[in-house]
Amino acid sequence: MRITFVTMNYAPSVGGMQLLVQRVAEGLAMRGHDVEVITTDALRNPGASDPGWVSPSTDEIGGVLVRRLPFARRTHRVLRFTHRISRRLAHSLSISQPARNLAGPLVPRPISPRLWLATAKALQKRDVVIGVSIPYSTLVAVGLVPGRRHAALVALPLHHDHPGVTYRRPARMALRRFDAWIALSDFEVGFLAGMGARREDIINLPPGCDLDAYPQVEPAEARRAMGLPDRPTVGYVGRLTAYK
């Protein structure tokens, strides 16, 4: 099959979303499928103060064709500045949270006409197009690009649940237009069904772990190596951001 992933970032960008998509894409390529990834040329979130830059624009990684398209960097700088000013003004005037969240929802979404155009072409020519991560326009684009399509649409929402998270109407509309949905947990199955996805077409596919890729270390040995005391320890692996 000819399979296309539409995602905000891809290797060498680092993150859980990036690694999951890369492992699945390369696994499908190893099975003989024609796999491509449509993504941005940002190393980090386009809404970051320094999103970074990845080149070349076209690359092959692990048998997967990677197409990196530019996003609107100047537009994102304006949105980030507007969001920052509106938050400060709202705070000084004691305006409620919903009212102050003006440009905020657009800041992290990669605004890229070329990415939308590439997605539209993939919908006409490919067999399967997979939209990745519901907070971002990479999933919304797959669900809302108008016109007739050849491809089957698959959603990989990677829902992030934290206090105050909401999805606006375009995201909810896009989510309902997919042919199938991939959930990573029983909780996400319930979330997708609540958003309008057909429960019978939701595939619960928890991400696995390649145990052969990691050394087998006894807990006592690991504690000694890291200088930890022999008592309950909490570990965290991820980016240092407030919502995580």
C-alpha positions as CSV (number, residue, x, y, z in Angstrom):
1,M,0.0,0.0,0.0
2,R,0.9,3.6,-0.4
3,I,0.8,5.2,3.0
4,T,1.3,8.8,4.0
5,F,1.7,10.2,7.5
6,V,0.9,13.9,8.1
7,T,2.7,15.1,11.3
8,M,4.1,18.3,12.8
9,N,7.7,17.1,13.3
10,Y,9.7,14.0,12.4
11,A,13.2,12.7,13.0
12,P,15.7,14.2,13.8
13,S,13.1,16.0,16.0
14,V,12.9,14.3,19.4
15,G,9.7,13.6,21.2
16,G,7.1,10.9,21.9
17,M,5.0,11.7,18.9
18,Q,8.0,11.8,16.6
19,L,9.4,8.5,17.9
20,L,6.0,6.7,17.7
21,V,5.4,7.8,14.1
22,Q,8.9,6.9,13.1
23,R,8.7,3.4,14.5
24,V,5.4,2.7,12.9
25,A,6.4,4.2,9.5
26,E,9.7,2.4,9.4
27,G,8.0,-0.9,10.4
28,L,5.5,-0.5,7.6
29,A,8.3,0.2,5.1
30,M,10.1,-2.9,6.3
31,R,7.0,-4.9,5.4
32,G,7.2,-3.7,1.8
33,H,4.8,-0.7,1.9
34,D,5.5,2.6,0.1
35,V,5.6,5.0,3.1
36,E,6.1,8.7,3.1
37,V,5.9,11.4,5.8
38,I,4.6,15.0,5.2
39,T,5.9,17.3,7.9
40,T,7.3,20.7,8.6
41,D,10.9,21.9,8.5
42,A,10.8,22.7,12.2
43,L,13.0,20.9,14.7
44,R,10.6,21.8,17.5
45,N,7.1,23.1,17.9
46,P,6.4,25.9,15.4
47,G,5.0,27.9,18.2
48,A,8.2,27.8,20.2
49,S,10.4,30.9,20.5
50,D,13.1,29.0,18.6
51,P,11.5,26.3,16.5
52,G,14.8,25.4,14.9
53,W,15.3,24.2,11.3
54,V,15.7,20.8,9.7
55,S,17.1,20.2,6.3
56,P,17.2,18.9,3.6
57,S,13.6,19.4,2.4
58,T,13.4,15.8,1.1
59,D,15.1,12.9,2.8
60,E,15.0,9.1,3.2
61,I,15.2,7.7,6.7
62,G,14.8,4.0,7.4
63,G,13.2,3.4,4.1
64,V,10.7,6.2,4.6
65,L,10.5,9.2,2.3
66,V,10.4,12.4,4.4
67,R,9.1,15.6,2.9
68,R,9.7,18.7,5.0
69,L,7.6,21.7,4.0
70,P,8.1,25.2,5.4
71,F,5.6,26.7,7.8
72,A,4.8,30.4,8.1
73,R,7.5,31.5,10.5
74,R,6.6,35.3,10.4
75,T,3.0,34.5,11.0
76,H,3.9,32.4,14.0
77,R,6.0,35.2,15.4
78,V,3.1,37.6,15.1
79,L,0.7,35.1,16.7
80,R,3.1,34.5,19.6
81,F,3.5,38.2,20.2
82,T,-0.2,38.8,20.0
83,H,-0.9,35.9,22.4
84,R,1.6,37.2,24.9
85,I,0.2,40.7,24.9
86,S,-3.4,39.6,25.1
87,R,-2.6,37.4,28.1
88,R,-0.9,40.2,30.0
89,L,-3.6,42.7,29.2
90,A,-6.4,40.2,30.2
91,H,-4.5,39.5,33.5
92,S,-4.2,43.2,34.3
93,L,-7.9,43.8,33.5
94,S,-9.0,40.6,35.3
95,I,-10.6,39.1,32.2
96,S,-11.6,35.5,32.2
97,Q,-9.4,32.8,30.8
98,P,-11.6,32.0,27.7
99,A,-11.7,35.7,26.8
100,R,-8.0,36.1,27.0
101,N,-7.2,33.0,24.8
102,L,-7.4,34.8,21.5
103,A,-4.4,33.9,19.4
104,G,-3.3,31.1,21.7
105,P,-5.0,28.2,20.0
106,L,-3.2,29.1,16.7
107,V,0.3,29.5,18.1
108,P,1.3,25.8,18.2
109,R,-0.5,24.7,15.1
110,P,1.8,24.6,12.0
111,I,0.3,27.2,9.6
112,S,1.6,26.0,6.3
113,P,-0.4,26.3,3.0
114,R,2.2,24.0,1.3
115,L,1.5,21.3,3.9
116,W,-2.2,21.5,3.3
117,L,-1.7,21.4,-0.5
118,A,0.6,18.3,-0.1
119,T,-2.0,16.7,2.0
120,A,-4.7,17.4,-0.6
121,K,-2.5,15.7,-3.2
122,A,-1.9,12.7,-1.0
123,L,-5.6,12.2,-0.5
124,Q,-6.0,11.9,-4.3
125,K,-3.0,9.6,-5.0
126,R,-2.3,7.5,-1.9
127,D,-4.1,4.5,-0.4
128,V,-4.0,5.5,3.2
129,V,-3.4,9.0,4.8
130,I,-2.8,9.1,8.5
131,G,-3.4,12.4,10.4
132,V,-1.3,12.7,13.6
133,S,-2.1,14.5,16.8
134,I,-5.4,16.1,17.4
135,P,-4.1,19.4,18.9
136,Y,-2.4,20.3,15.7
137,S,-3.5,21.2,12.2
138,T,-1.8,18.1,10.8
139,L,-4.7,16.0,11.8
140,V,-7.3,18.7,11.1
141,A,-5.9,19.1,7.5
142,V,-6.4,15.4,6.7
143,G,-10.0,15.5,7.9
144,L,-11.1,18.8,6.5
145,V,-9.3,19.2,3.1
146,P,-12.2,19.5,0.6
147,G,-12.8,17.6,-2.6
148,R,-13.0,14.0,-3.7
149,R,-10.5,11.6,-2.2
150,H,-9.0,8.3,-3.1
151,A,-7.3,7.5,0.3
152,A,-8.8,6.0,3.4
153,L,-8.4,8.3,6.3
154,V,-6.9,7.1,9.6
155,A,-6.6,9.3,12.7
156,L,-3.8,8.9,15.2
157,P,-5.0,11.6,17.7
158,L,-2.5,11.0,20.5
159,H,-4.9,12.7,22.9
160,H,-3.3,14.7,25.7
161,D,-5.5,14.8,28.7
162,H,-4.8,17.6,31.2
163,P,-7.0,20.1,33.1
164,G,-8.6,22.6,30.8
165,V,-8.0,20.8,27.5
166,T,-10.7,21.5,24.9
167,Y,-10.9,20.9,21.2
168,R,-12.6,23.5,19.0
169,R,-15.2,22.8,16.4
170,P,-12.8,22.3,13.4
171,A,-10.9,19.6,15.3
172,R,-14.1,17.8,16.3
173,M,-15.5,18.0,12.8
174,A,-12.2,16.7,11.3
175,L,-12.1,13.8,13.8
176,R,-15.6,12.6,12.8
177,R,-14.7,12.4,9.1
178,F,-12.0,9.7,9.4
179,D,-12.6,6.1,8.4
180,A,-10.7,4.6,11.4
181,W,-9.1,5.8,14.6
182,I,-6.1,4.5,16.5
183,A,-6.2,4.8,20.3
184,L,-3.3,4.1,22.6
185,S,-5.3,3.1,25.7
186,D,-8.8,2.2,26.9
187,F,-9.2,5.8,28.1
188,E,-8.5,7.2,24.7
189,V,-11.1,4.8,23.2
190,G,-13.7,6.4,25.4
191,F,-12.5,9.9,24.6
192,L,-12.7,9.2,20.8
193,A,-16.2,7.7,21.1
194,G,-17.2,10.7,23.1
195,M,-16.0,13.0,20.3
196,G,-18.1,11.2,17.7
197,A,-15.9,8.4,16.4
198,R,-17.6,5.1,15.7
199,R,-16.6,2.8,18.5
200,E,-16.5,-0.3,16.2
201,D,-13.9,1.5,14.0
202,I,-11.6,2.5,16.9
203,I,-8.5,0.3,17.1
204,N,-6.9,0.1,20.5
205,L,-3.2,-0.3,19.8
206,P,-1.0,0.5,22.8
207,P,2.6,1.3,22.0
208,G,5.0,-1.4,22.8
209,C,8.6,-1.4,24.0
210,D,11.5,-3.2,22.4
211,L,13.1,-4.8,25.4
212,D,16.1,-5.9,23.3
213,A,17.0,-2.2,22.8
214,Y,17.6,-1.7,26.5
215,P,20.1,-3.3,28.9
216,Q,18.7,-5.5,31.6
217,V,19.8,-4.0,34.9
218,E,18.9,-5.0,38.4
219,P,17.2,-2.3,40.5
220,A,20.0,-2.4,43.1
221,E,22.7,-2.0,40.5
222,A,20.7,0.9,38.8
223,R,20.4,2.7,42.2
224,R,24.1,2.4,42.8
225,A,25.0,3.7,39.4
226,M,22.7,6.8,39.8
227,G,23.5,7.4,43.5
228,L,20.0,6.8,44.6
229,P,19.0,5.8,48.2
230,D,17.3,2.4,48.8
231,R,13.8,3.8,49.1
232,P,10.8,4.5,46.8
233,T,11.9,6.7,43.8
234,V,9.7,8.5,41.3
235,G,11.2,8.7,37.8
236,Y,10.1,11.0,34.9
237,V,11.0,10.9,31.3
238,G,9.9,13.7,29.1
239,R,10.1,17.4,28.3
240,L,10.0,19.8,31.2
241,T,6.8,21.6,30.4
242,A,4.1,22.6,32.9
243,Y,1.2,20.6,31.4
244,K,3.3,17.4,31.3
